[in-house]
């Protein structure tokens, strides 16, 4: 993370937010915007159960990307590349 970060403090924000949070997804139920949850099956930091909890938002759609870890793959993934424009169209 340090080697590729333009702003190391900004790169730590997701970690700090996770540490400060209650661990509850109750507030997510108030969201009304369509939600696409993309998650890798091989994420070592957040297991798929985290994505499943997030996708419990009414109207959310969960897409598990086989073999993807915590970061985007180095090469384009066809399913990932198709899901984003499908969701935003």
Residue pairs with C-beta under 8 A, 6 or more apart in sequence:
1 8
1 11
2 8
2 11
5 11
25 53
25 54
25 56
25 57
28 54
28 56
28 57
29 56
29 57
29 58
31 57
34 59
34 60
34 61
34 87
35 54
35 55
35 57
35 59
35 60
35 61
36 60
36 61
36 63
36 83
36 84
36 87
37 51
37 54
37 55
37 60
37 61
37 62
37 63
38 63
38 65
38 80
38 83
38 84
39 46
39 48
39 50
39 51
39 62
39 63
39 64
39 65
39 68
40 64
40 65
40 67
40 68
40 69
40 70
41 48
41 64
41 65
41 66
41 67
41 68
42 67
42 68
42 69
43 50
43 68
43 69
43 70
44 69
44 70
45 70
46 70
48 64
51 62
51 64
52 62
54 60
54 62
55 61
55 62
61 87
63 79
63 83
65 73
65 77
65 79
65 80
66 79
67 73
68 77
68 80
72 80
73 80
